[in-house]
Amino acid sequence: MKKLLNTLYVTQPDMYMSLDGDNIVLSKGQETIGRLPLHNFESIVAFGYAGASPALMGYCADRNIFIVFLTMNGRFLARVIGSSKGNVVLRKKQYAISDDETESAKIARNFIVGKLYNQKWMLERTTRDYPLRIDVNLFKETSRYLSDIIIEVRTCENLERLRGLEGLAAVRYNRLMDHMILQQKEHFYFHERSKRPPLDNVNAMMSLAYTLLAHDTTSALEAVGLDAYVGFLHRDRPGRASLALDLMEELRGVYADRFVLSLINTKAVSKDDFVTKENGAVLMKDEARKKFLSAWQTKKQEPITHPFLGEKISWGLVPHVQALLLARYLRGDLDEYPPFLWK
């Protein structure tokens, strides 16, 4: 099993990254702030615009260490990767299936099954753990509704119908997001998804969590030889990592949403961690973003038994395992792509 290495998060906007031997050097002006051995990292995520030296980018590209640049608000800017090490036969199979909507639907439906199954069990766990603090009947009703949608999704071979079913389920699930916020409800609430820009504290955190998850799934797909930009559920669009978005669907609720909810409900974040701009955009403050990223890295280290493999792995390896299983299916080693089913 792949070893989970760390991700280096560079959160200060005026930090310049360069190479010295096998180390990354972090500098502000003429002052060296830090020096770290690169063999400890599988990726580097930099917030801001100061940049990186060509030598560092070349070193990382040669060793499959991904560098991702985000704005200070967490919006994706660019990614540095090396030459493709993908298996040509595997990628040709991926492209052929992507061009066939019926075959694409047979894979896409499993992404959606995983997403809805995991959301259903999030609702079931909330019902079990907090029966006196939520509307149990509403949660049970929505859980049954998701079960019914899953049954229809399992046999659907039409992409548009799949997207429609996923959309119906998303509406019902999103209605309960606010109910799963059990603390600090005056300042943390969820009415609807707002992205560019996020318009409340919860959406600000969800946007950053989804960006980080998309980075992890993109890296995992490229590492196993697949093209992260050619998807089955999400169709091709310039600059969009469509397959990464496909793969992260089954992890949105159970990985990203649960993470955001836990930060709120354990009071790891507070209203003072956010600032509202003149245009209504809500942004995380620098120190809050550092807390968020530290907690995200800790979450990735938590152990879990993978439902398909039956092996103990860390949460951070789940995207890699799912990418590996998808590659095995495309090579013909598996009869069907097994989604990540959490319970």
C-alpha positions as semicolon CSV with decimal commas, in nm:
position;residue;x (nm);y (nm);z (nm)
1;M;0,000;0,000;0,000
2;K;0,117;0,350;-0,083
3;K;0,268;0,542;0,207
4;L;0,082;0,858;0,302
5;L;0,327;1,146;0,297
6;N;0,258;1,497;0,417
7;T;0,131;1,796;0,224
8;L;0,319;2,121;0,281
9;Y;0,081;2,417;0,307
10;V;0,240;2,758;0,248
11;T;-0,014;3,007;0,377
12;Q;0,174;3,338;0,377
13;P;0,124;3,528;0,050
14;D;0,472;3,683;0,036
15;M;0,660;3,354;0,080
16;Y;0,894;3,252;-0,203
17;M;0,981;2,885;-0,251
18;S;1,317;2,775;-0,390
19;L;1,543;2,469;-0,403
20;D;1,865;2,400;-0,215
21;G;1,993;2,047;-0,272
22;D;1,705;1,816;-0,178
23;N;1,536;2,080;0,037
24;I;1,266;2,337;-0,016
25;V;1,365;2,679;0,115
26;L;1,097;2,928;0,221
27;S;1,200;3,292;0,208
28;K;1,060;3,637;0,276
29;G;1,269;3,895;0,095
30;Q;1,628;3,819;0,190
31;E;1,534;3,628;0,506
32;T;1,517;3,246;0,511
33;I;1,212;3,138;0,711
34;G;1,239;2,761;0,678
35;R;1,422;2,472;0,512
36;L;1,254;2,131;0,480
37;P;1,357;1,801;0,313
38;L;1,136;1,738;0,010
39;H;1,133;1,359;0,051
40;N;0,881;1,408;0,334
41;F;0,618;1,557;0,101
42;E;0,389;1,427;-0,171
43;S;0,251;1,771;-0,257
44;I;0,286;2,143;-0,188
45;V;-0,012;2,377;-0,171
46;A;0,076;2,747;-0,184
47;F;-0,168;3,030;-0,107
48;G;-0,082;3,361;-0,270
49;Y;0,127;3,490;-0,557
50;A;0,492;3,506;-0,450
51;G;0,577;3,195;-0,651
52;A;0,845;2,929;-0,681
53;S;1,177;2,892;-0,856
54;P;1,200;2,696;-1,183
55;A;1,459;2,469;-1,017
56;L;1,213;2,374;-0,743
57;M;0,931;2,317;-0,991
58;G;1,156;2,098;-1,207
59;Y;1,278;1,897;-0,908
60;C;0,924;1,835;-0,786
61;A;0,795;1,749;-1,134
62;D;1,068;1,487;-1,180
63;R;0,978;1,326;-0,846
64;N;0,601;1,339;-0,881
65;I;0,559;1,600;-0,606
66;F;0,261;1,810;-0,710
67;I;0,272;2,188;-0,658
68;V;-0,064;2,367;-0,651
69;F;-0,111;2,744;-0,642
70;L;-0,429;2,889;-0,490
71;T;-0,540;3,245;-0,424
72;M;-0,550;3,353;-0,061
73;N;-0,923;3,274;-0,071
74;G;-0,857;2,916;-0,181
75;R;-0,949;2,948;-0,550
76;F;-0,742;2,728;-0,782
77;L;-0,483;2,907;-0,996
78;A;-0,241;2,652;-1,140
79;R;-0,081;2,312;-1,090
80;V;0,276;2,202;-1,166
81;I;0,312;1,838;-1,271
82;G;0,580;1,650;-1,460
83;S;0,559;1,461;-1,789
84;S;0,280;1,207;-1,800
85;K;0,377;0,868;-1,666
86;G;0,039;0,721;-1,755
87;N;-0,005;0,383;-1,917
88;V;-0,099;0,460;-2,279
89;V;-0,330;0,159;-2,307
90;L;-0,506;0,256;-1,984
91;R;-0,561;0,613;-2,098
92;K;-0,686;0,504;-2,442
93;K;-0,943;0,290;-2,264
94;Q;-1,040;0,586;-2,046
95;Y;-1,083;0,811;-2,350
96;A;-1,286;0,551;-2,539
97;I;-1,530;0,505;-2,250
98;S;-1,555;0,881;-2,198
99;D;-1,668;0,915;-2,563
100;D;-1,940;0,650;-2,510
101;E;-2,222;0,797;-2,297
102;T;-2,376;0,459;-2,214
103;E;-2,046;0,312;-2,094
104;S;-1,968;0,637;-1,910
105;A;-2,302;0,611;-1,732
106;K;-2,215;0,262;-1,604
107;I;-1,918;0,411;-1,418
108;A;-2,079;0,744;-1,331
109;R;-2,373;0,574;-1,159
110;N;-2,134;0,410;-0,913
111;F;-1,984;0,747;-0,822
112;I;-2,337;0,869;-0,748
113;V;-2,432;0,553;-0,557
114;G;-2,128;0,608;-0,335
115;K;-2,219;0,972;-0,280
116;L;-2,583;0,903;-0,190
117;Y;-2,502;0,599;0,024
118;N;-2,251;0,798;0,227
119;Q;-2,489;1,091;0,267
120;K;-2,763;0,851;0,377
121;W;-2,539;0,710;0,650
122;M;-2,438;1,056;0,762
123;L;-2,808;1,120;0,825
124;E;-2,850;0,783;0,997
125;R;-2,555;0,850;1,228
126;T;-2,688;1,193;1,317
127;T;-3,025;1,035;1,397
128;R;-2,857;0,777;1,619
129;D;-2,622;1,016;1,798
130;Y;-2,847;1,322;1,844
131;P;-3,211;1,204;1,852
132;L;-3,315;1,478;2,095
133;R;-3,159;1,763;1,896
134;I;-3,294;1,698;1,546
135;D;-3,622;1,615;1,374
136;V;-3,578;1,236;1,362
137;N;-3,879;1,182;1,134
138;L;-3,745;1,431;0,879
139;F;-3,402;1,264;0,880
140;K;-3,555;0,914;0,847
141;E;-3,779;1,028;0,564
142;T;-3,484;1,177;0,373
143;S;-3,278;0,863;0,435
144;R;-3,555;0,650;0,282
145;Y;-3,577;0,890;-0,012
146;L;-3,202;0,855;-0,077
147;S;-3,239;0,474;-0,062
148;D;-3,510;0,491;-0,329
149;I;-3,293;0,712;-0,551
150;I;-2,999;0,473;-0,509
151;I;-3,211;0,183;-0,639
152;E;-3,300;0,381;-0,953
153;V;-2,942;0,502;-1,003
154;R;-2,805;0,146;-0,990
155;T;-2,973;0,050;-1,319
156;C;-2,967;0,386;-1,499
157;E;-2,764;0,402;-1,822
158;N;-2,848;0,757;-1,925
159;L;-2,611;1,034;-1,814
160;E;-2,870;1,311;-1,820
161;R;-3,110;1,104;-1,610
162;L;-2,826;1,026;-1,368
163;R;-2,751;1,396;-1,328
164;G;-3,119;1,463;-1,271
165;L;-3,144;1,197;-1,000
166;E;-2,827;1,324;-0,834
167;G;-2,970;1,676;-0,839
168;L;-3,297;1,566;-0,677
169;A;-3,106;1,386;-0,402
170;A;-2,877;1,687;-0,348
171;V;-3,176;1,915;-0,285
172;R;-3,311;1,683;-0,015
173;Y;-2,970;1,631;0,149
174;N;-2,883;2,001;0,146
175;R;-3,205;2,082;0,330
176;L;-3,068;1,889;0,627
177;M;-2,717;2,037;0,629
178;D;-2,836;2,320;0,851
179;H;-2,997;2,067;1,090
180;M;-2,659;1,893;1,131
181;I;-2,507;2,216;1,261
182;L;-2,565;2,171;1,634
183;Q;-2,350;2,450;1,780
184;Q;-2,301;2,824;1,715
185;K;-2,617;2,829;1,503
186;E;-2,644;3,207;1,518
187;H;-2,324;3,243;1,316
188;F;-2,302;2,911;1,130
189;Y;-2,595;2,817;0,908
190;F;-2,649;2,664;0,567
191;H;-2,938;2,774;0,344
192;E;-2,795;2,704;-0,001
193;R;-2,462;2,649;-0,171
194;S;-2,283;2,971;-0,272
195;K;-1,944;2,942;-0,441
196;R;-1,799;3,245;-0,618
197;P;-1,798;3,408;-0,378
198;P;-1,911;3,212;-0,069
199;L;-2,168;3,423;0,114
200;D;-2,156;3,276;0,465
201;N;-1,914;3,109;0,705
202;V;-2,020;2,752;0,623
203;N;-1,988;2,801;0,247
204;A;-1,645;2,959;0,293
205;M;-1,525;2,644;0,469
206;M;-1,697;2,409;0,225
207;S;-1,531;2,581;-0,071
208;L;-1,186;2,537;0,080
209;A;-1,256;2,175;0,179
210;Y;-1,375;2,091;-0,174
211;T;-1,069;2,260;-0,326
212;L;-0,836;2,053;-0,107
213;L;-1,029;1,733;-0,182
214;A;-1,017;1,803;-0,557
215;H;-0,641;1,847;-0,528
216;D;-0,610;1,512;-0,351
217;T;-0,823;1,327;-0,608
218;T;-0,640;1,490;-0,900
219;S;-0,304;1,385;-0,757
220;A;-0,430;1,032;-0,691
221;L;-0,559;0,987;-1,047
222;E;-0,240;1,116;-1,208
223;A;-0,034;0,892;-0,978
224;V;-0,207;0,575;-1,105
225;G;-0,176;0,679;-1,470
226;L;-0,522;0,822;-1,543
227;D;-0,602;1,157;-1,703
228;A;-0,770;1,366;-1,433
229;Y;-0,918;1,599;-1,697
230;V;-1,128;1,342;-1,887
231;G;-1,431;1,232;-1,688
232;F;-1,739;1,016;-1,717
233;L;-2,004;1,203;-1,514
234;H;-1,858;1,553;-1,553
235;R;-1,800;1,611;-1,923
236;D;-1,491;1,771;-2,075
237;R;-1,442;2,142;-2,021
238;P;-1,114;2,331;-2,074
239;G;-0,919;2,357;-1,750
240;R;-1,158;2,140;-1,547
241;A;-1,029;1,821;-1,384
242;S;-1,350;1,635;-1,472
243;L;-1,245;1,288;-1,356
244;A;-1,118;1,432;-1,026
245;L;-1,463;1,588;-0,975
246;D;-1,620;1,249;-1,060
247;L;-1,408;1,066;-0,805
248;M;-1,461;1,321;-0,529
249;E;-1,842;1,297;-0,555
250;E;-1,855;0,993;-0,328
251;L;-1,629;1,172;-0,076
252;R;-1,794;1,516;-0,068
253;G;-2,032;1,439;0,215
254;V;-1,845;1,180;0,417
255;Y;-1,505;1,351;0,390
256;A;-1,549;1,724;0,329
257;D;-1,895;1,802;0,473
258;R;-1,835;1,594;0,788
259;F;-1,502;1,769;0,836
260;V;-1,662;2,115;0,815
261;L;-1,946;2,011;1,047
262;S;-1,699;1,874;1,302
263;L;-1,505;2,202;1,312
264;I;-1,827;2,392;1,380
265;N;-1,979;2,149;1,629
266;T;-1,658;2,112;1,831
267;K;-1,614;2,492;1,825
268;A;-1,273;2,459;1,661
269;V;-1,379;2,764;1,457
270;S;-1,579;3,068;1,565
271;K;-1,745;3,372;1,408
272;D;-1,426;3,570;1,474
273;D;-1,238;3,354;1,223
274;F;-1,420;3,512;0,926
275;V;-1,444;3,850;0,759
276;T;-1,719;3,981;0,528
277;K;-1,614;4,195;0,231
278;E;-1,810;4,483;0,077
279;N;-1,946;4,259;-0,200
280;G;-2,083;4,013;0,057
281;A;-1,807;3,756;0,013
282;V;-1,713;3,576;0,334
283;L;-1,346;3,483;0,374
284;M;-1,148;3,295;0,635
285;K;-0,883;3,497;0,816
286;D;-0,520;3,388;0,781
287;E;-0,494;3,231;1,126
288;A;-0,825;3,050;1,078
289;R;-0,703;2,908;0,747
290;K;-0,393;2,773;0,923
291;K;-0,613;2,603;1,184
292;F;-0,830;2,461;0,906
293;L;-0,534;2,320;0,714
294;S;-0,376;2,172;1,027
295;A;-0,703;1,998;1,114
296;W;-0,737;1,875;0,753
297;Q;-0,391;1,721;0,769
298;T;-0,476;1,555;1,102
299;K;-0,797;1,417;0,951
300;K;-0,597;1,259;0,668
301;Q;-0,393;1,063;0,924
302;E;-0,696;0,906;1,096
303;P;-0,728;0,528;1,042
304;I;-1,020;0,365;0,866
305;T;-1,093;0,013;0,740
306;H;-1,151;0,034;0,365
307;P;-1,495;-0,122;0,294
308;F;-1,390;-0,299;-0,027
309;L;-1,031;-0,400;0,050
310;G;-1,093;-0,477;0,417
311;E;-0,753;-0,319;0,496
312;K;-0,672;-0,054;0,753
313;I;-0,561;0,265;0,580
314;S;-0,567;0,635;0,663
315;W;-0,843;0,867;0,542
316;G;-0,584;1,051;0,334
317;L;-0,522;0,737;0,126
318;V;-0,888;0,689;0,032
319;P;-0,863;0,899;-0,290
320;H;-0,553;0,700;-0,393
321;V;-0,723;0,364;-0,328
322;Q;-1,034;0,468;-0,522
323;A;-0,818;0,587;-0,813
324;L;-0,637;0,253;-0,805
325;L;-0,967;0,061;-0,809
326;L;-1,091;0,272;-1,101
327;A;-0,773;0,196;-1,296
328;R;-0,814;-0,177;-1,221
329;Y;-1,170;-0,166;-1,351
330;L;-1,063;0,010;-1,672
331;R;-0,791;-0,252;-1,724
332;G;-1,052;-0,527;-1,692
333;D;-0,928;-0,660;-1,355
334;L;-1,263;-0,584;-1,186
335;D;-1,616;-0,644;-1,315
336;E;-1,736;-0,310;-1,179
337;Y;-1,592;0,001;-1,016
338;P;-1,647;-0,034;-0,639
339;P;-1,736;0,304;-0,485
340;F;-1,627;0,397;-0,134
341;L;-1,921;0,302;0,090
342;W;-1,885;0,438;0,444
343;K;-2,099;0,327;0,735
